[in-house]
Amino acid sequence: MYKLGFSSLVFVALAPVAFADPAVIESVHASQRGGLWTFDVTISHADTGWSHFSDAWRILDKDGNQLAIRELIHPHVDEQPLTRSLSGIELPDGITSVDIQTRDTQSGWHSNKKTVQLR
């Protein structure tokens, strides 16, 4: 018979979360019109259904403050990669770049970010 210690059980329980692949930010197109910005973000992720899918991307300033968020409200199992837009974003004066970050339903916000130059 095998005996598992508490730390082994925690590792086994968290394994699917810890090793879930993050969404890949394939491309970002940012455009400005009338002082407001639109971001078109293309991501790919191994969505498996309601239990695991990429559910958001957000725009961060250089200090990591959230400027805007685009929620993805359902899985896109058969639509990969996918592009979603967010419009009407007012960015702080003087900002020259932002980071885009993705989130999924199992791992939360991923540490990988894509920097986008604005001007």
C-alpha positions, -999 to +999 in steps of 0.1 A: +000+000+000+012+035-008+012+063+017+009+099+006+019+127+028-001+160+030+024+177+006+020+150-020-018+153-018-016+191-023+008+186-053-016+161-069-046+182-062-030+213-077-013+196-106-039+204-133-039+241-123-001+245-120+006+229-153-023+244-174-009+262-205-016+299-205-033+316-234-009+328-260-013+364-272-009+360-309-013+397-319-025+430-307-036+459-328-042+493-310-057+523-327-067+557-315-096+578-328-109+610-312-088+605-281-101+570-274-084+537-280-095+504-295-076+472-289-080+441-311-064+411-293-059+377-308-053+348-284-051+311-286-057+287-257-065+250-254-101+256-242-116+223-232-151+235-223-167+252-193-143+237-168-112+253-185-112+282-209-095+316-214-120+340-198-104+374-201-077+397-212-068+430-198-047+461-204-022+472-178+000+502-174+037+498-168+031+496-130+006+467-134-025+488-128-055+476-148-067+502-173-094+480-190-106+444-191-123+423-218-143+394-204-148+363-225-180+347-212-179+313-227-154+287-240-141+289-276-132+252-281-137+253-319-127+289-325-089+291-321-073+315-323-099+341-315-099+379-318-119+401-295-120+439-294-124+465-267-132+500-277-137+534-261-107+532-238-094+564-224-057+561-215-038+584-192-019+613-208+017+605-217+013+567-217+034+552-245+030+515-239+007+490-222+009+454-214-018+428-224-023+399-200-046+369-202-066+349-177-082+314-177-107+297-154-082+274-138-050+293-134-062+329-131-040+357-145-009+345-163+025+360-157+032+363-194+024+397-209+027+413-243+040+449-244+023+471-270+039+504-281+012+531-286+030+559-304 
